Amino acid sequence: MQAKPDLPAPMTVTPVDPERVVSGLYELMIAGGRPRVLIITPKRQLYDNLRVALRKMGFETEHAMDTMPALSRARLPLPPLDVVMADNDENLTLFMTNMRKDIRTKRLPVMTLAPSKTAARVAKQFKVPVLAYGPAGQVQASKVKALVNQVYKPRP
């Protein structure tokens, strides 16, 4: 008598959260759309000012309050990021080091955000373009545009 072949166990289909499905579809829809900028800063006013300037230039923006969530986001394949703007804080060195070590993020253009009074020192230290901002997070739209155009290369 011949032995019965092992059959796989019956499959169970688990319901999926509808919000998660919609979110995933949205991410896929916008993956090939407008260029994306990840802005890393704990300063909400600075983020809002940059978001307004970048949207006028045709960019979508994402916000990360700290470097570790930003690194996690930068490593995700979809939707792809085109530019990272990182605020100069105590974690910037760690962020830049980890960005440049990881094959998924090492070629991603990075700009640094810094208060006007420290912008020159930050530019020299990190050797990346620096966007200076005022005490209340004010930025000049023309300088945002000039620096983004300096680092951003459209995807083919």
C-alpha positions in Angstrom: 0.0 0.0 0.0 1.3 3.4 -1.0 1.6 6.2 1.7 -0.5 9.3 1.3 1.4 12.4 0.4 1.6 15.1 3.1 -0.9 17.8 2.2 -0.6 21.4 3.4 -2.8 22.4 6.2 -6.0 24.2 5.3 -5.4 28.0 4.9 -7.2 30.5 7.0 -7.8 33.9 5.5 -7.6 36.7 8.1 -9.6 39.9 7.6 -7.5 42.9 6.9 -8.0 46.3 8.4 -9.7 48.4 5.7 -7.8 51.5 6.7 -4.5 49.7 6.1 -5.7 48.6 2.7 -6.7 52.1 1.7 -3.4 53.5 3.0 -1.4 50.9 1.1 -3.3 51.7 -2.1 -2.8 55.4 -1.6 1.0 54.8 -1.2 1.1 52.8 -4.4 -0.9 55.5 -6.3 1.4 58.3 -5.3 4.7 56.3 -5.7 5.2 57.6 -9.2 3.8 61.1 -8.6 5.2 64.2 -7.2 8.7 64.3 -5.8 8.9 63.8 -2.0 10.9 65.5 0.7 11.3 64.2 4.2 11.7 67.0 6.7 13.2 66.1 10.0 12.6 68.7 12.7 10.9 68.9 16.1 9.9 72.5 15.2 6.3 72.5 13.9 6.5 76.1 12.6 9.6 75.4 10.6 8.0 72.3 9.1 4.8 74.2 8.2 6.9 77.0 6.5 8.9 74.5 4.5 5.8 72.5 3.6 4.2 75.6 2.1 7.3 76.6 0.1 7.9 73.1 -1.2 4.2 72.4 -2.2 4.4 75.6 -4.3 7.4 74.0 -6.0 5.5 70.8 -6.7 6.9 68.6 -3.9 5.0 66.4 -1.4 6.3 66.6 2.1 6.6 64.1 5.0 7.4 65.1 8.6 9.6 63.2 11.1 10.1 64.7 14.6 13.2 62.7 15.4 16.0 60.9 13.6 15.2 57.3 14.4 11.7 57.4 12.8 13.2 59.3 9.9 15.8 56.6 9.3 13.1 54.0 9.3 11.0 56.0 6.8 14.0 56.7 4.6 14.7 53.0 4.3 11.2 52.2 3.0 11.1 51.5 -0.8 7.7 53.1 -1.4 6.9 55.9 -1.9 10.5 56.8 -2.7 12.0 59.9 -1.2 13.8 62.4 -3.4 15.4 64.8 -0.8 15.9 64.8 3.0 16.0 68.0 5.0 17.4 67.3 8.5 17.4 69.9 11.3 20.7 70.5 13.0 20.3 68.9 16.4 22.2 66.6 18.7 21.2 63.5 16.6 22.2 64.9 13.2 25.7 63.3 13.3 24.1 59.9 14.1 21.5 60.4 11.3 24.1 61.4 8.7 26.4 58.5 9.6 23.6 55.9 9.4 22.2 57.4 6.1 25.6 57.1 4.5 26.2 53.5 5.7 22.9 52.1 4.4 22.8 51.0 0.7 19.2 52.0 0.6 19.8 55.6 1.6 23.4 56.5 0.9 22.7 58.2 -2.4 19.7 60.1 -1.1 20.4 63.9 -1.3 20.5 65.5 2.2 20.2 69.2 3.1 20.7 70.5 6.6 18.4 73.0 8.3 20.1 75.3 10.8 19.4 78.5 12.7 20.9 81.5 10.9 23.6 82.1 13.5 25.0 78.5 13.2 24.4 77.8 9.4 28.0 78.5 8.3 29.5 76.2 11.0 27.0 73.4 10.1 27.8 73.7 6.4 31.5 73.3 7.1 31.0 70.4 9.5 28.7 68.3 7.4 29.7 69.4 3.9 26.1 69.5 2.7 23.9 72.4 1.6 22.4 74.3 4.6 19.2 76.2 4.7 19.2 78.9 7.4 16.1 79.7 9.2 15.1 82.5 11.6 14.2 82.3 15.3 10.5 81.6 14.6 11.2 79.0 11.8 10.9 81.5 9.0 12.6 80.6 5.7 13.0 82.5 2.5 11.1 80.7 -0.3 13.8 81.7 -2.9 16.5 80.1 -0.8 14.5 76.9 -0.3 14.0 76.8 -4.1 17.7 77.4 -4.9 19.0 74.8 -2.4 16.4 72.1 -3.4 17.2 72.7 -7.1 20.9 72.3 -6.2 20.5 68.8 -4.7 17.3 67.4 -6.3 17.7 65.3 -9.5 14.3 64.2 -11.0 13.7 60.4 -11.2 13.8 59.0 -14.7 
